[in-house]
Amino acid sequence: MQRGWSRPGFNDASWLSAKVEDFAKNTLIATINEPVKQHETFKPVRIFKTPKGEQVIDFGQNLVGWVKFRVRGKAGDKIVLSHAEVLDKPGNFYTENLRSAISQDTYILSGDGEETFEPHFTWQGFRFVKVQGYPGDLKPEDFTAVTLYSDMRQTGSFSCSNSMINQLQHNILWGQKGNFLDVPTDCPQRDERLGWTGDAQVFSRTASYNMNVNNFFAKWMKDVAADQYSSGSVPFVIPDVIKRPGSEPGGSTGWSDVALIIPWNMYLAYGDKQILQNQYNSMKAWVDYMQHQSKNDLWNTGNHFGDWLFYSRNDDTDGSSAITSKYLIAQCFYAYSTSLLIKTAEVLGKEEDVKYYSDLLAKIKKAFLDEYVTPNGLISSDTQTAYVLALQFDMLPENLRQQAADRLVSNIRRYGNHLTTGFLGTPYLCHVLSRFGYTDVAYTLLLQDTYPSWLYPVKMGATTIWERWDGVRPDGSFEDASMNSFNHYAYGAIGDWMYRVVSGIDTKTDTPGYKHITIKPHPGGGFTYANADYETNYGKVSSHWKIDSLGFHLDVEVPANTTATVYLPTGGTVTESGKPLQASNTRDRDGYMEFEIGSGEYHFIAAGTK
């Protein structure tokens, strides 16, 4: 790009004019995803001067978009708006974590009465705005923050009796809004704003509950396939703007697996196998790439990000840092992607591929056991992430699974009931605990409010999900500014557990898209109620439960043309709308009463169940 091209007086005489040519029209396609639009607006909640004397506006919410303002001044007056997510410990404007991003909007007044300004072709990530050069006093009515994100319809809601968990849900949703601008960016504020594949895949199931992301991801996954290298390796970011001649910046486990994980999650959420058909060659190419990189079915080569931003300590003299072997992680995701390819092949009727990759999956799991697991079930890295991935992806034989879950819980307790997982282990942690009978431990982790935990940022005043567990330390100092975003949605993947386990709303794998619904709430954590509503393609499904002196109440709504299996925790008489539930229609299963219902609204009470 030529320097000064946007400045007055630039000599553009050597530029060529556009030409009209008669190219074929069949290469043009309409985009299928929603456009980026303006949405909510925020007025200042506080206008103040910092200890350094800076004039700053606080909009109360870390958001993505821009500031629109009104002003009267003289011709030539220059107003500069600078944007930041947080204030530093003394309370001054802080932009070091933006790295080389200037994040400023500059306006020159014409002096012609009242003028209104807002930018175009850009956006900022911010909560705070520093105003320089403004003539007169800053007044709240003259400034408005305008949010910007893809025009996706909100489909899910979650609330409960714990206000900090409600704020966590708020942060999850706003982290999604702020980063889903045509592509799923990792962060919206610093000199990056890239479509990192790992972040997108870990959050995709949560994203599909909060908003309708079917078209958003269908389009982006086409970009994934388009940018995929001929080797089958998948770039770190999509669009692949960091590629240079002769390089293939990609192939990292947990990141490149986006090729399979998102299509499968979208199929489960929306029941449309078109995305599987569209992405099948891409999915297969990534699994084949891993197979070609492996020796004796063991993938222990290449460069990987690993369990990114896991819990670690400086000057770690006692080995407390939760380091998980990158190659152990790679073997787990190799197996997981292969299993998803098998499931996809079954859906699409590709029987030969089902057989071939089923045989391969058995070999991958055997290689994992031979390389990383002792006969007694100790996994070599002995970290939370190692046990979580091994259990989530069924890497262990049945006889070793429960003891592995027990080891996981022992590890959690060894860290004082704190998680130590990073980007790849965190999304599955609470799911694994619930699957193996430790929902109480999952609740303990959810409600932990000291570092590292989901609620520590909430306690520190976060309004979005942070990149690091301790972006702001307890003493008010910051983590390393080179990587410290305060709007980074990946750790918001806990939302999936809140929706599918706490509230219990899920879809059957063999009837995806919520054609047949599972409603299996897991009360705990001292919650007295939890409410979840989700707009499926058939209509709204609801699971609202509460606990009072009468017992456990469950209000359920099942949309038309669907059915549901309800699991009601019970220890006594069960009624529906005041009438006893017929025992002939129910089954007892692991402390739950299980039964089938059709579309409609229901009110169940399990007397004596707390």
N, C-alpha and C positions, 0 to 999 in steps of 0.2 A: 504494500500500500504506500502511496506517495505521501510524504510528509506535507502537512498544510493543506490537503485537498479540501477540507471543510472550512477554510478560512477565506475571508474576503481578499480579493486580489490575486488568488492562486491562478497561475497560467495553465489553462486546460487545453491549449491549442493543439497539443499532440494527442489528445484523446480522440478515439474513434466514435463515430455516431452509431446508434443502433440501426440494424438493418431488418427489414421484414423479409422472411424467407418462407417458402412453402414446404415446411416439414410435415412428415406424417403425423396425423392427430391421434393414432391409436396408441402412442406411447404416453399420452396424457391421462392421468387418472385423478379423480376427485379424492381428497383426503376423507378418511372415515371417522376421524376423531373430532372432538368438540373444539371450537375455537377458544382462544384465551380471551377472557372478558373481564371487565370491572365488576366487582361484587360489593362486599360490605365496605362501609366507610366508618372511620373513627375520628372523633373529635379529641382534642387535647384533654388529658386528665390533670395535667400539671404543666405550668410554664414557670421556669425558675432560672436563677443564675448559679452556676457551679462555683466551687471554691476558687477556680481560676478566673472567674468572671465571664464565663461563656453563657450566652443565652441559649437555653435548651428547652425543647418541647418534648414531653413524654406523652405518647399516645396510648400507653397502658397495655399494648399487645405487640409482641414481636410478629411482624407481618411482612408481606411482600407486595410491592406496588410502588406508589409514589405519593408525594404531598402536593395537594392543590391549594393555592392561597391567593388572597386578594391583597392589593397594595395600592397606595397612592404615593407618588414621589416625583422627583425631578428627572428629566431626560438624562440618560447616562448613568443614573444610580445603578450600582451592581449589588445584587442580592445572591448570596451563596448559601445553599442548604447542604449540610453534611449529614451523613446517616450512620447510625451505630445501633448495635443490639443491646449493649449494656453500658453502665457507668463503672469506672474503676473504684477501688476501695475508698479513696477520699470523696468520691462522688463526682469526678470529672468525666468529661466526654472521652470515650475509649474506642479507638479504631485500629489498634495494632493487630488484632486478629483478622482484619480484612486483608492483610498482607499488602500486595501492591495495588489493590483496588482503591481508587480514590473515593468513589461513592459520593460524588458531589453533583448537584445540579446548580447551574449558574444562570442568572437572568439579568438582562439589561433593560431598564425601564425606558419607555418612550416618553413618559411625562404627560401623557394624554389622558388625564382623569384616572378613574379607578381601572386597574388592570388585573386580570386573572391569569395565573400561570399554572401549567402542569406539563410535564415532559412527555415525549413520545419516543418510541423505539428504544426504550430502556426500562429497567426497573431496579429497585433497591430492596435489600432485606434490612429491616430496621424496626426499632421501637422508639428510639430517641433521634431527634433532629436538632442539630446546632444551626442557628440562624445568624448569619453575618451580613451587615450592611442594610438591614431593614430600617426604613425611615419611620420612626415613631415606636410606640409600644406594641409588643406582641399581644394580640387578643385571640382568645380561643375561637371566636366566631369566624375569624379570617383564615383558619388553617384546617384542612381536612386530609386525613390519610385515606387513600383509596387502595383497596386490595385488588390483586390481580391473580387469576389462576384459570386453568382450563374449565370450561363451563360444564362441569360434571354435576349431576344431580346428587344431593346428599340422600343416602338411602338408609343409613343406620343411626341409631342413638343408643346410648347406654348411660344409666345413672344408678346410684346406690346410696346407702345411708352414710357413706364415708366421704366427707367433703374433699379430702386430699385425692382420693381416687377419682372423684368427679373432675377435679382440676387436671389430673393426669390424662383423662379421656379428652378433655378440652385441648390439652397440649398435643396429644396424638393427632387429633383432627386438624389443628392449625399447622402442625408440621407437614401434614399431607397437602393442605391447601397451598402453603407457601412454596412447596417444591414440585408440584404437579403443574408446570407451565409448559404444556405441549410435550415435553419429555420429563421423566422423573429425575430431577436434579438431586445431587447429594446435599447441596446447600445453596442458598440464593443470594449470599451477600459478598463473599470474598472473591478473589480473582480465580474462580474455578467454575462453579455453576455447570457442572458436567453430568451427563446421564450415566452415573456409575451403576454398573450392572448388579453388583453385590448388594448394594443398598436397596435397589428396586426389588430384587427377588425375595429378600428376607421380609419385606414389608407388604408384599403383594396380597396376601390373604387378608391382612388387616385392612388394607386399602379397599378391597372389594366389599367389605362390610360398610365402611364409612360412606363411600360414594360409589356411584355407578362408573366403574373404570373399565368396562368391557371394551368400548371403542378406543379408549385411551391406550390401553395395553395392546389391543389388536394391531393398531397402527404402529406402535413403538416396536413390537416384536417383529413386524415386517422389516423395520429398520435394522433390528438385530441380525436377521437373516441376510439382509442386503450387505451389511458390513462384515459379516463373518468371513474369515480368511479361508482360502481354498484348502488349507490343511484341516479345517474343521474347528480350529481354535476360535474363540469368541473374544472380541476386544474388551478391554477393561471398561471403556465408556462408549456409549451409543448416543449420538453419532460419533464415529471414530475420528475425532479431531486431533488426537495426539499421535496418530500414525505418521511415521516418517519413511522416506524411501528405504527399502531394504529391512524394515523392522516390522514386527508383529506384536505390539504391546497388548498381550492378552494371555489367555490360557490359565488363569489363576482359578484354583478350585474354590467353589462357593460364589464366584463371580460369573465365570463362564457358564455355570449350571443354570443361569437365568434362561438359557435356551430351552430347558425342559420345565423348570419349576413354575414359571409364570404361565405358560400355556396350560399346564395341568391345573393350576389354581383357578384360572379363569374358566376352565371347563367345569370344575366343581361348582363354582359360584353361579354360573349362568347357564350351564347345561347345553352349550352350543359347541358341537364338535368341529365346527368350521376352523376354529383357531388351531386345533390339533392337525387338521388336514393341511392348513397353510404352513404350519411350522414343522411338519414331520421330517422333511429332509434336513432341516437345520438341526433338529433334535438328534437325529441319527448321526449326523456329521460330528457333533460334539462328543457323543459317546464313542464313536469310532476313533476320534482323535485321542481320547484317553486310553483306549485299548492299544493304539499304536505307540503311545508313550510308555506303556507298561512292559515289564519283563516278568514272565511267569505270573501274569495277572496281578502284579503288584505295581501300583503307580507311585514311585518314589523318586521322580525326577521333576525338573522344572522349577520355576520361581512362583511362589504363592504368597498372598497377603496373610494367610492363616486366619486365626481367630482375632481379627483386627480389633485393636484397642481393648484387649482383655485386661483384667486387673493385674497391675504390676507395681513393684516398689523400686525406688532408687536405692542404691547401696544395699541390695537384697542379700544380706549375709546369711539368712536362714532359709533361703529358697522358698519364700512365700509367694513369689510371682507365679501366676497360674499359666505357665507356658505349656501349650499343647503342640505336639509334633505336627508340623505342617503336612508331612506326608501321611500321618495317621488321618488327619482331616481329609486329605485328598482321596484316600482310599474309601472313606465313608461316603463322600459325595459322588465318587465314581460309582459306588453301588446304588446310591439313591437315584442318580440320573438314569442309570440302567434300568432300575425298577420302574421309573416313570415312563421310560421308553417302552417297556413291556406292556404296561397298562394302556398306553396310547395305542400301541399296535393291536391290542385286544379290542379296543373301541372301534378301530378302523378296519378290523377284520384282516390284519396282516399276519396270518398264521405262521408263515415261515420265520418272520422276524420274532414272533413270540417265542418260538422254540429256540432259535439261535441265541437270543439275548437272555433267555431264562437259563440256559446252560452257562453262559458267560457270567451271569450274576452269582451262580453257585460257586464258581471259581474265584470270583472277586472276594466273596465272603470268607472262603476257606483261606485265601492268601492273607486276609486281615487277621484271622485267628492265629495263623502260624507266625505272623510277624509281630503282632502287638498284644496278644492276650496270653496270660499264663494259664496252665491247666485249672487253677483255682479261680480264675475269672478276674484277676487284677489286670487292668489295662495299663500299658507301659507309661503313658504320660500321667496317669492318676490325677486328672483334673476334672472339674465339673463338665467342661466342654467335651472331653474324651468320652465320658460315660453318657452324656446327653446324646451325642451323635450316634454312638454305638447302639443305644436303646431306641432312639427315634427311628433309625434306619434299619432296625432288626439285623444288626451285624452279628449278634450273639445267638447261640442256640438257646432254646427255651430254658434249659436247665441252668443257664448262667445269667439269665436276665434279672431275676429278682435280687440276687446277691449284688449285681451291678448297681441296681437302684438303691440298695441299702448302702453301698459304698458312696454313691452320689450324695445321699443324705448325710452320711458321716462327714463327707468333705464340706458340705454346706455348714454344718454345725462347727466344724474345725475353724471356719472363718467367721464364727460368731453370728451365724444365720445371715450371711451375706452371699450374694452371687459373686462370681469371679469371671463370668463368661464375657466374650466379646461379641462382635457382629454375627458370627456364625453359630455360636452356642446359645445365645440369649433367646432367639425366637422359639426354641423348642424346650427350654428348661422347664417351665411350669407344666407344659403338656406332658412331658415325660414323668414328672412327679405325680400328676393326677392319674396317669395311666397305670402306675404301679403302686397306687394306694397311699400316696403322700400328698393329697390335696391340702392337708393342713400345713405342710411345709411350704407348698406353693403360695398359700395365703401369707405365711410368715415372710416370705421373700417379697411378695407384692406390697406388704405393709411396712417393710423396713424403711426407715427414713434417714439412716446415716449412710455415708459413702462406703462402698458402692451400692446403689439401689435406684429404683425407679422414682421413689418419692423424695430422695435427697434434692434433686433439682427443683421439685415442686416446693419443698420447704425453703429453698433459696430464692423463690420468687419467679421461677421459670414460667413462661406462657407458651412455650413450644418445647419439643424434645431436643436435648443437647447431643452433640457429637460425642462428648466424653462424659463419663459418670460424674466427674468432678471438674467441670469447666470453670466453675468458681469454687475455690477451696473454702473450708469452714472459716479461715481467717480473712476471707475476702480477696485474697490474691487469685491470680488466674493460672490455669494450665498453660503449657507452651503455646504462644500465640501463633506459631506456624500451623497449628492444626487444632483449632478450638472454636468450632462453629456452635452457635446457640440456636440453630434451626436446622436440625439434621435428623430426619425421621426414623432412622433404622431401629433404634432401641424402642420405638413405639410399637414394635411388633408384639409386645405383650398384650396389646388390644385384642388380638386374635384369641388368646386364652380367656380374656374377660368375657368376650362375646360367646364363645363356643363352650366354655366350661362353667364359669360363674353363672351366666344366664342360661347356658345349655342349648342355644340355638345352633343347629348344624344341619347339613344335608347328607343324605346317604350317598356313598360313592357310586353305587350301582344305579341310583336315580338322581343324577346331579341336577343342579339348578333349583334345588328345593322342591322338586316334584314330590318327593317323600322326605319329610322333615323329621329330624330327631330333636326332642326337647328333653334335656336331662340336666337340670340345674344342680349345681354343687354348692349348697350354702356353707358358709364358714367365715372366718376372719372377723367374727363379731358383727357382721353385717345384719341389719334387721330387715333390709329389703334390697332388691336389685331389679331394675327394669331394663328390658332391651326390646327394641322394635326394629324390624328390618323389612324393607320393601323389596320383595322378590319380583321376578317377572310375572308372577301369578297374583301378587297383592301382598298385603302386610302380614308378617308372622310376628307374634309377640310372645314374650315370656316374662311375666311380672311375678316375682315371688316376694313374700314377706313372712316374718315370724312374729307371732304375738302370743298372748295367753291361750288362745284357742288351738294353736299348733302352726303347721306350715301351710300357707296359702299359695296357690299357684293359679294365676290367671293366664289363659292361653288363647291366642287367636291363630287360626289356621286358614290360609286363603283358599278361595274357590279352586276346584279342580286339583287339589292336593290332598295328601293324607299325612298323618304324623304318628310317630311312636313316642309316647310320653313315658318318662321315667320319674316316678314320684317318690322321694325319700319318705319312708313311712315307718311308723312304729305303733300305729293304732288304726282306728276306723277312718275310712276315706269316704268323703262325699263329693258329689259333683252337683253344683247348684242346689245344695241342701238335701239331695237324695243319695242314699248309699250306693257306692259303686259296685256293680255286679262282679262278684269274685270269679265267676265263670269266664269273664272276659279279660282277666288279668293274669300275670305271671310274676312270681317273686324272683328277683335277680340281684344278688349282692347288695341287699339292703334297700333296694328300690322295688316299687310296684310298677310293672311294665304293662302297657296296654296301647291299643291302636284307636285313633280317632279320625274322623273326617273333618271337612272344613266347617268352620263355625267358631263361636266364642264359648269358652268353658271357664268355670270357677271351681277349682278343687281345694279341699281342705283335708289335710292329714292330721287328725286330732292327736295331740300329745307329741308330735314331732317337732323338735327344736334344732 
